[in-house]
Amino acid sequence: MLFTGDPVTGKDAEAMGLVHQAVPADQLDAAVQALCDRIKGVPRNQLMMSKMVVNQAYESMGMTNPQRFATLFDGFARHSPEGKWFEERAREVGYKQAVAERDSGDPLAEGRSKYFSQFDIRWA
């Protein structure tokens, strides 16, 4: 998913363990409320200790820096000529079509966006 950007359904994400639960949109509020009601019933000190354990595990695995880099690189990607092109293209033709064009493997149409004319896009 990281390299291709292929989307997954909520049920696929649930099966992969990426999300807690996938529910239809019309059941989302009730599902969120039910989860919140379960969590708020756990003693606060136990929630705090659980959160500390999870955070410490991430620290021990060295996950803090990758998370920082992911945030930084996401910002770079969104504000690059390619990211600006995608944003512009999604407004023009819709998100699904822009994703299909972006992920096709074909070079982005440099002449179609004002963003590419502002930069010399060559990679050494």
C-alpha positions as CSV (number, residue, x, y, z in Angstrom):
1,M,0.0,0.0,0.0
2,L,2.9,2.4,0.8
3,F,4.4,2.0,-2.7
4,T,1.3,1.7,-4.8
5,G,-1.2,3.8,-3.0
6,D,-3.8,1.0,-3.6
7,P,-6.9,1.7,-1.6
8,V,-8.4,-0.9,0.7
9,T,-11.9,-1.2,1.9
10,G,-12.8,-0.8,5.5
11,K,-13.5,-4.5,5.8
12,D,-10.0,-5.3,4.2
13,A,-8.4,-2.9,6.7
14,E,-10.3,-4.6,9.5
15,A,-9.1,-8.1,8.3
16,M,-5.5,-6.8,8.1
17,G,-5.7,-5.5,11.7
18,L,-5.2,-1.9,10.5
19,V,-8.5,-0.7,12.1
20,H,-10.4,-1.8,15.1
21,Q,-13.8,-2.2,13.3
22,A,-15.4,-1.4,10.0
23,V,-19.1,-0.5,10.0
24,P,-21.5,0.9,7.4
25,A,-21.6,4.7,7.5
26,D,-25.1,4.8,8.9
27,Q,-23.9,2.8,11.9
28,L,-20.7,4.7,12.5
29,D,-21.9,7.1,15.2
30,A,-23.4,4.2,17.2
31,A,-20.2,2.1,16.9
32,V,-18.0,5.0,18.0
33,Q,-20.3,5.7,20.9
34,A,-20.3,2.0,22.0
35,L,-16.5,1.9,21.9
36,C,-16.2,5.2,23.8
37,D,-18.6,3.8,26.4
38,R,-16.4,0.7,26.8
39,I,-13.3,2.7,27.1
40,K,-14.7,5.2,29.6
41,G,-15.6,2.3,31.9
42,V,-11.9,1.3,32.3
43,P,-10.3,2.9,35.3
44,R,-8.3,6.1,34.3
45,N,-5.0,4.9,35.9
46,Q,-5.2,1.7,33.8
47,L,-5.8,3.7,30.6
48,M,-2.9,5.9,31.4
49,M,-0.6,3.0,32.1
50,S,-1.7,1.2,28.9
51,K,-1.0,4.3,26.9
52,M,2.4,4.6,28.5
53,V,3.2,1.0,27.6
54,V,2.2,1.5,24.0
55,N,4.2,4.7,23.7
56,Q,7.3,3.0,25.3
57,A,7.0,0.1,22.9
58,Y,7.1,2.5,20.0
59,E,10.1,4.3,21.6
60,S,11.9,1.0,22.1
61,M,11.3,-0.1,18.5
62,G,12.6,3.2,17.3
63,M,9.3,4.2,15.8
64,T,9.4,7.8,16.9
65,N,11.8,9.0,14.2
66,P,10.0,7.1,11.4
67,Q,6.7,8.6,12.5
68,R,8.3,12.1,12.4
69,F,9.8,11.4,8.9
70,A,6.5,10.1,7.7
71,T,4.8,13.4,8.7
72,L,7.6,15.4,7.2
73,F,7.7,13.5,3.9
74,D,3.9,13.7,3.7
75,G,4.2,17.5,3.9
76,F,6.9,17.5,1.3
77,A,4.9,15.3,-1.1
78,R,1.7,17.4,-0.8
79,H,3.6,20.6,-1.5
80,S,5.8,19.4,-4.3
81,P,5.0,20.1,-7.9
82,E,3.6,16.6,-8.2
83,G,1.5,17.0,-5.1
84,K,0.1,20.3,-6.3
85,W,-0.6,18.8,-9.7
86,F,-2.6,16.0,-8.0
87,E,-4.6,18.4,-6.0
88,E,-5.4,20.5,-9.1
89,R,-6.1,17.4,-11.2
90,A,-8.5,15.9,-8.5
91,R,-10.5,19.2,-8.6
92,E,-10.6,19.0,-12.4
93,V,-11.5,15.4,-13.1
94,G,-12.4,14.0,-9.7
95,Y,-10.4,12.1,-7.1
96,K,-10.7,8.6,-8.5
97,Q,-9.6,9.7,-12.0
98,A,-6.7,11.7,-10.5
99,V,-5.6,8.6,-8.5
100,A,-5.8,6.4,-11.6
101,E,-3.6,8.9,-13.6
102,R,-1.2,9.3,-10.7
103,D,-0.8,5.6,-10.2
104,S,-0.8,4.6,-13.9
105,G,3.0,4.5,-14.1
106,D,2.9,7.0,-16.9
107,P,4.9,10.2,-16.4
108,L,2.8,13.1,-15.1
109,A,1.9,15.5,-17.9
110,E,4.3,18.3,-17.1
111,G,2.8,20.7,-19.6
112,R,-0.7,20.4,-18.1
113,S,0.0,22.1,-14.8
114,K,1.2,25.6,-13.8
115,Y,3.1,23.9,-11.0
116,F,5.6,22.1,-13.3
117,S,6.5,25.3,-15.1
118,Q,7.7,26.8,-11.8
119,F,10.3,24.1,-11.2
120,D,13.0,22.4,-13.2
121,I,11.9,18.8,-12.7
122,R,15.0,16.6,-13.3
123,W,16.4,13.9,-11.1
124,A,20.1,13.2,-11.1
